[in-house]
Structures are given as C-alpha cells and as structure tokens.
Amino acid sequence: MSKKKKDWKIERERLLRLDREERRKEYRRQEFVCLDKILSWREENKPNDQEEGTELTGGGGLSDKVSLYKGDITVLELDAIVNAANSSLLGGGGVDGCIHKAAGSCLYDECNSLNGCETGKAKITCGYDLPARYVIHTVGPVARGHVGPTETNDLTSCYQSSLRLMKEHGLSSVAFPCISTGIYGFPNEPAADIALNTVKNWIEENPDKITRVIFCVFLETDFAIYKKKMSVIFQDNDTEGTEEQEKGDDTPPSTKSTTQEESEDSNRGKEETGDEEEGDNDPVENQDVEMESQIQEEDSGHEEPNQEKDKDGNENPDKDEDVGIDDNKDEDQGIDKDNDEEKAKEEQPAAKTEEDDTGMSTVEMEDVSGNNETGTSNGEEIKDHVEISEEPDSVLTDSIQSKDTVEKKE
Ligand SMILES: NC(=O)c1ccc[n+]([C@H]2O[C@H](COP(=O)([O-])OP(=O)(O)OC[C@H]3O[C@@H](n4cnc5c(N)ncnc54)[C@H](O)[C@@H]3O)[C@@H](O)[C@H]2O)c1
C-alpha cells in the first residue's frame, strides 16, 4: 500500500528541529559516517612516529580544516553535502541521482519550488532522509574537455557560492564532490586545482567559520590527483608531506579514527532554504587548457533512480517509497536541464548508469586506472569491515581512511 506523500515544508521544519540522535532514526540508509570518524589532512599525514591515539592538537591550521574522503557522499553525516546538479535542480544521474535517491522525494519537491539554478550559483535545501542536514545544489559548467576563462570562473564560483551559503547558514562541515568532472566533462586536474585553491583561499579568509571541508572523491583517478595536490597545497610546516606523498604514493593513509571533537551542530532549528548565491567570479587562475577530459562510457540513456527496495533491507523500512525522479516533469518546468545534458552528451558519451545491489543508480565512470569489475563506481572491491547487523549490507563507501568509519544504527 503506498504511503501518504509527505509535505516537504512540514517535513523540513520537523527535521531541522530534531537533534542528532533523533535525526539518526530517520536516515533512509542505515550506514553513515560521522565527522569525527573522518581524519583531517593533518591527521592523515602526521609523522608516523607520533604515538597512536595521542591527542592531536591540530594547530587550527589549514590542514586541520580539510579532509580527503573516497566514497559515497550520501553517507556523510555533516552539516551539508554539495550536489553537482543541473540547472533544473530536478535531479538526474551521477552524484545528483544518488543524492536525490538517498534523500527521498521531499528533496525533489523542495527543489521543484526553487525555479532552477544558474551555472556557478548555488541553492540550499534540507537534506531530508540523508545524514547530512542540508544539501547545497550548485550547477557546474559544461566544459566538454575545454577549460577557458568562462569554465574556470564558473567552477570557481560553484565553490565560492556554496561556501558562502555555508557561512550564511552558520554551517561548519561540508563535503564537495568533484563538480563538473563527470558528465559535464571538466578535466579532472584543472578541476581539482580550482576546488583546492578556491577552498584554501576561502578558509584563509574565514578561518573561524568552518570546521571541515571534505573533498569527497569517487574515482581512483580523482583520489590520486587530490592526494598529490593536497600534499602541496595543504602542507603544514610541521607536517611536511612525506617523500612518497610528493611522488603521489597511493597507499591509503593510516586508518586511525580521529580524536577530533565531533563538530557541534550549530544549526539546530535553522530552516532558511532556497537562498541563491551570486557567484563572485574571481577566478583562481585563468587557464586555457585543452586536456583529455575523463573517459566516460557510452551512456545507456539516463535512467531514473530506482524505487527503494525493501528486500535489500538496507533502507529504513519506515521510509516512504521513493518517488523516482520523473524526467518528464522537467518538460513543463521549461528549464534547460535537457539542454545542459544534451550539450554535454553531444561531445562526451555520458557515463553509463548502473544499478548496484542497493537499487541505487550510481554513475559508472570509466576509471582510467583500470577496469571496474566490482560494480562499485570507484572500481574497488567493497571491503567492509564494519560491525553491522545481520541485514544484507551494501555499503558503497570505500574510504581512504578507516573501513570501520561507517557506523550502523543499532
Ligand atoms: N552521468 C549521467 O548519466 C547523468 C545523466 C544526467 C544527469 N547527470 C548529472 O550530471 C550533471 C552534472 O554533471 P557533473 O559532471 O557535475 O556531475 P556527475 O556526472 O555526477 O560527476 C561528478 C563527480 O561525482 C562523482 N560521483 C558520482 N556519484 C557519486 C557519489 N555517490 N558520491 C560522490 N561522488 C560521486 C563522479 O564520479 C564524478 O567524479 C547533472 O545533469 C546531473 O544530473 C548525470
């Protein structure tokens, strides 16, 4: 029997009033990763001889305020996660599809009330069934392998607009996916340079406004790129990157959990949404780079994220059936979602969308570092050492940090 569809306004107001423990009962998926389980960059790179478990008195420097996390952004329990959306804001594939799928149908309904979003700008909504309290939707440039001043400015603006919304809403922990590097075809390296330098500049100007910015990569290629660049850009004097890191050593860092205090949720009860940020387009640097953009497999056609599946036992059975995102609804929105994607698809075979065993559709991007036989989109076996209940587990995460960072609600 179908359950009554919830009114997003009422649901948003209710959810944003809950404290963390109460919210945890509402997460659609049973697994989540809380902030204190995600090591800061400094913690990842502290000298090996430092004793295990010693209190890490992070100097409050840059490298205490950023993290590199490899896995599914929808499991991160943060103040906000950023969605690489399209201008309709009505969902689609890739990380956008995953976020809408995990958040539930109220996210679509609230997005539908926002009248789209321009490239380089950002809008904020409630996170609904996600562990993240909010979702910041930003629209990256459709680069199609070419990076000129416009693409650079627009991508820079995505990060700036998102961070400005964080500040305006008093949020202090956020995760960014690799915006525009999937179907929109922004080359991975220049995109990483823009992401890292824009975030660094912003933290330097707003040191007391942020606890953690997490770069959430999904592909092996991006993990290697970010790790190499972060060891240079976020190098603290007292924790010089080791030689291997400078050479781009890709062995995952230690898996110690942090002793960092879990970030206080300073936003209880806040409920503004729908703010649109003006990008202030001061580019990190204008590059005119023609680079091989990320290789993408033939698009098997955009598939709507699938309905929640009770059988996998992985979803909260009390949650409403997810009303799949109906692309047709966009037509009467008259918003150029299709144009965005058409443009992107003309030049770049869009990613193949595959459904994994959670029924979540993840965008399968050709990972240049090797074939992906495992069905996970980052090409690695799911090695889940998490203590979990007897339900079938389908954790998608493959953190570069501890495998046991994924918690399971009892
Ligand atoms: N790929 C498709 O088939 C498809 C189709 C329609 C729309 N879209 C989406 O793509 C457009 C935006 O392009 P884009 O390149 O900015 O985004 P994208 O195509 O989602 O790729 C951005 C990055 O996110 C990564 N990613 C994918 N899933 C996750 C996840 N669960 N957690 C963390 N990272 C993840 C992905 O590997 C890539 O590095 C939007 O229209 C959006 O709706 C994708």
The ligand as a Tripos MOL2 file, in Angstrom:
@<TRIPOS>MOLECULE
LIG
   44    48     1     0     0
SMALL
NO_CHARGES

@<TRIPOS>ATOM
      1 N1         26.0500   10.7020  -15.6880 N.am      1 LIG1
      2 C1         24.8130   10.6260  -16.1520 C.2       1 LIG1
      3 O1         24.3590    9.6880  -16.7550 O.2       1 LIG1
      4 C2         23.9430   11.8050  -15.8420 C.ar      1 LIG1
      5 C3         22.7440   11.9480  -16.5030 C.ar      1 LIG1
      6 C4         22.0030   13.0410  -16.1890 C.ar      1 LIG1
      7 C5         22.4710   13.9330  -15.2440 C.ar      1 LIG1
      8 N2         23.6290   13.7520  -14.6250 N.ar      1 LIG1
      9 C6         24.2090   14.6210  -13.6420 C.3       1 LIG1
     10 O2         25.3250   15.2010  -14.2900 O.3       1 LIG1
     11 C7         25.1600   16.5820  -14.4720 C.3       1 LIG1
     12 C8         26.2600   17.2470  -13.6910 C.3       1 LIG1
     13 O3         27.4720   16.7700  -14.2310 O.3       1 LIG1
     14 P1         28.7400   16.6680  -13.2770 P.3       1 LIG1
     15 O4         29.8900   16.2270  -14.1090 O.co2     1 LIG1
     16 O5         28.8480   17.9240  -12.4910 O.co2     1 LIG1
     17 O6         28.3110   15.5480  -12.1970 O.3       1 LIG1
     18 P2         28.4700   13.9600  -12.2260 P.3       1 LIG1
     19 O7         28.3080   13.4190  -13.5940 O.co2     1 LIG1
     20 O8         27.6130   13.4390  -11.1540 O.co2     1 LIG1
     21 O9         30.0310   13.7290  -11.7900 O.3       1 LIG1
     22 C9         30.6260   14.4890  -10.7340 C.3       1 LIG1
     23 C10        31.5420   13.6140   -9.8930 C.3       1 LIG1
     24 O10        30.7620   12.9650   -8.8790 O.3       1 LIG1
     25 C11        31.2060   11.6200   -8.7750 C.3       1 LIG1
     26 N3         30.1550   10.8340   -8.1040 N.ar      1 LIG1
     27 C12        29.1930   10.0680   -8.6680 C.ar      1 LIG1
     28 N4         28.4230    9.5070   -7.7100 N.ar      1 LIG1
     29 C13        28.9290    9.9270   -6.5080 C.ar      1 LIG1
     30 C14        28.6070    9.6790   -5.1400 C.ar      1 LIG1
     31 N5         27.5870    8.8950   -4.7750 N.pl3     1 LIG1
     32 N6         29.3480   10.2800   -4.1790 N.ar      1 LIG1
     33 C15        30.3680   11.0900   -4.5050 C.ar      1 LIG1
     34 N7         30.7360   11.3790   -5.7740 N.ar      1 LIG1
     35 C16        30.0300   10.7830   -6.7640 C.ar      1 LIG1
     36 C17        31.5450   11.2370  -10.1840 C.3       1 LIG1
     37 O11        32.4060   10.1100  -10.1850 O.3       1 LIG1
     38 C18        32.2600   12.4960  -10.6390 C.3       1 LIG1
     39 O12        33.6030   12.4470  -10.1980 O.3       1 LIG1
     40 C19        23.7730   16.9080  -13.9480 C.3       1 LIG1
     41 O13        22.8950   16.9850  -15.0240 O.3       1 LIG1
     42 C20        23.4280   15.7410  -13.0780 C.3       1 LIG1
     43 O14        22.0340   15.4810  -13.0330 O.3       1 LIG1
     44 C21        24.3930   12.7150  -14.8920 C.ar      1 LIG1
@<TRIPOS>BOND
     1     1     2 1
     2     2     3 2
     3     2     4 1
     4     4     5 ar
     5     4    44 ar
     6     5     6 ar
     7     6     7 ar
     8     7     8 ar
     9     8     9 1
    10     8    44 ar
    11     9    10 1
    12     9    42 1
    13    10    11 1
    14    11    12 1
    15    11    40 1
    16    12    13 1
    17    13    14 1
    18    14    15 2
    19    14    16 1
    20    14    17 1
    21    17    18 1
    22    18    19 2
    23    18    20 1
    24    18    21 1
    25    21    22 1
    26    22    23 1
    27    23    24 1
    28    23    38 1
    29    24    25 1
    30    25    26 1
    31    25    36 1
    32    26    27 ar
    33    26    35 ar
    34    27    28 ar
    35    28    29 ar
    36    29    30 ar
    37    29    35 ar
    38    30    31 1
    39    30    32 ar
    40    32    33 ar
    41    33    34 ar
    42    34    35 ar
    43    36    37 1
    44    36    38 1
    45    38    39 1
    46    40    41 1
    47    40    42 1
    48    42    43 1
@<TRIPOS>SUBSTRUCTURE
     1 LIG1         1 GROUP 0 **** ****
